[in-house]
Amino acid sequence: MTKPANANGHRRRQVVARVKAEETHCALCDEWVDQSLTIDWGKHSPRCTNPECAGCVPHPMSPVVDEIVPRARGGSPTDRANCQLAHWSCNRRKSDGTYTPIVVTPRALFPTSTAW
């Protein structure tokens, strides 16, 4: 029996291809996404038993299609309006919640002095 989330694989593949063709930047961090990245060569998952495997761990900056409203919260994986391009690592950090970017506070806002 097919899982409901993967029941329409053809439609999902069409949406993924469309998103990757239309978008160039990660919707979560606004950085450019290199569409040629796939796996981290030479790195293997703990369950990898294939001695001829060139690498099976996804590259952290590889492109993935993220659902804005996650499947776990009722979002559709085949609705183009619910899909956006993201880096694998950004999407992993978002998980099934909401994305909170890392904010670096400029040092100029907190001046320091040596005069005591």
Sequence and secondary structure as in RCSB ss.txt:
>XXXX:A:sequence
MTKPANANGHRRRQVVARVKAEETHCALCDEWVDQSLTIDWGKHSPRCTNPECAGCVPHPMSPVVDEIVPRARGG
SPTDRANCQLAHWSCNRRKSDGTYTPIVVTPRALFPTSTAW
>XXXX:A:secstr
   GGGTTHHHHHHHHHHHHHH  B TTT  B  TT  B TT   TT   TT S  SB TT EEEEESS GGGT 
 TT GGGEEEEEHHHHHHHTTS         GGGS   S  
